[in-house]
Amino acid sequence: MLLAEYAPSGVLINSKMEVLQFRGRTADYLEHSPGEASLNLMKMARHDLLIDLRTAISRAIKVDGVIRKEAIPCNSDGKEKLVNLQIIPFRAGSERYFFVVFEDGGITEEGKASSARR
């Protein structure tokens, strides 16, 4: 229970970008798209995060090391917020996997202004 409360949200993916496991609450970062069901991370990622997520995973593959991107603006349920991404590659036997961590980076200045107007 303690780990679920304080551990960051994330997903475990394989080299085909398929989500194998969800960790914590990922609804602010991922959503199912209409149509045929898919667990492909690139199809599930919120539009605001897609380019940064794809770039970070590509770099993690290329350097075979941890990649971190901070302060990515994201709109979730009408709230402007910042998201930090961390891509952690690892191997299990001959298979490559990646743990994609989503961290809340706070509220953007636009989000603060929007909240103040309400």
C-alpha positions as CSV (number, residue, x, y, z in Angstrom):
1,M,0.0,0.0,0.0
2,L,2.8,2.5,0.8
3,L,4.5,1.8,-2.5
4,A,1.3,2.4,-4.4
5,E,0.8,5.7,-2.6
6,Y,4.3,7.1,-3.2
7,A,5.7,5.3,-6.2
8,P,5.4,7.2,-9.5
9,S,3.0,6.0,-12.2
10,G,4.4,4.2,-15.2
11,V,4.2,1.3,-17.6
12,L,6.4,-1.6,-18.5
13,I,6.7,-1.9,-22.3
14,N,8.5,-4.3,-24.6
15,S,10.6,-3.4,-27.7
16,K,7.5,-3.3,-29.8
17,M,6.1,-0.5,-27.6
18,E,3.4,-2.8,-26.2
19,V,2.3,-2.2,-22.6
20,L,2.8,-5.3,-20.6
21,Q,2.1,-3.8,-17.2
22,F,0.6,-0.7,-15.6
23,R,2.0,0.8,-12.4
24,G,0.0,3.3,-10.4
25,R,-2.5,5.7,-11.9
26,T,-1.7,6.5,-15.6
27,A,-5.0,8.1,-16.7
28,D,-3.4,11.6,-16.8
29,Y,-0.9,10.4,-19.3
30,L,-2.5,7.6,-21.3
31,E,-5.9,6.9,-22.7
32,H,-7.5,4.3,-24.9
33,S,-8.3,5.5,-28.3
34,P,-11.5,4.8,-30.2
35,G,-11.7,1.8,-32.4
36,E,-9.9,-1.5,-32.2
37,A,-8.4,-2.2,-28.8
38,S,-4.6,-1.7,-28.6
39,L,-2.0,-1.7,-25.9
40,N,0.5,0.1,-28.1
41,L,2.0,2.9,-26.0
42,M,2.2,5.3,-28.9
43,K,-1.5,4.8,-29.6
44,M,-2.4,5.3,-25.9
45,A,-0.2,8.3,-25.1
46,R,-2.0,11.7,-24.8
47,H,-1.3,13.8,-27.8
48,D,0.6,16.4,-25.8
49,L,3.1,13.8,-24.7
50,L,3.5,11.8,-27.9
51,I,6.5,13.5,-29.5
52,D,8.5,13.8,-26.3
53,L,7.7,10.2,-25.3
54,R,8.7,8.9,-28.7
55,T,11.9,10.9,-28.7
56,A,12.8,9.8,-25.2
57,I,12.2,6.1,-25.9
58,S,14.2,6.4,-29.2
59,R,17.2,8.0,-27.3
60,A,17.0,5.3,-24.5
61,I,17.2,2.6,-27.2
62,K,20.1,4.3,-29.0
63,V,22.2,5.0,-25.9
64,D,21.0,1.9,-24.0
65,G,20.7,4.1,-20.9
66,V,18.2,6.1,-18.8
67,I,16.7,9.1,-20.4
68,R,14.8,11.9,-18.6
69,K,12.8,14.7,-20.0
70,E,11.3,17.3,-17.7
71,A,8.6,19.9,-17.7
72,I,6.6,18.7,-20.7
73,P,3.3,20.7,-20.9
74,C,0.3,18.4,-20.9
75,N,-3.4,19.1,-20.8
76,S,-5.3,16.5,-18.7
77,D,-9.0,16.9,-18.2
78,G,-8.8,20.6,-19.0
79,K,-5.9,21.2,-16.5
80,E,-2.6,22.5,-17.8
81,K,0.2,20.7,-16.0
82,L,3.8,19.7,-16.4
83,V,5.0,16.1,-16.7
84,N,8.4,14.6,-16.2
85,L,9.3,11.4,-18.2
86,Q,11.9,8.9,-17.4
87,I,12.7,5.9,-19.6
88,I,14.6,3.1,-17.9
89,P,15.8,0.3,-20.3
90,F,16.7,-3.2,-19.0
91,R,17.1,-6.7,-20.3
92,A,15.7,-10.0,-19.2
93,G,17.6,-12.6,-21.1
94,S,17.7,-11.6,-24.7
95,E,14.6,-9.4,-24.5
96,R,14.7,-5.6,-24.1
97,Y,12.2,-3.9,-21.9
98,F,11.6,-0.3,-20.8
99,F,10.0,1.1,-17.7
100,V,8.3,4.4,-18.7
101,V,7.9,6.6,-15.6
102,F,5.4,9.5,-15.5
103,E,5.9,12.1,-12.7
104,D,3.7,15.1,-12.0
105,G,5.8,18.2,-12.6
106,G,3.3,20.7,-11.2
107,I,0.9,23.1,-12.8
108,T,1.9,25.4,-15.7
109,E,1.6,29.2,-15.3
110,E,-1.4,28.9,-17.7
111,G,-3.0,26.3,-15.4
112,K,-2.4,28.5,-12.4
113,A,-4.0,31.5,-14.2
114,S,-6.9,29.4,-15.3
115,S,-7.5,28.1,-11.7
116,A,-7.3,31.7,-10.3
117,R,-10.0,32.9,-12.8
118,R,-12.5,30.3,-11.5
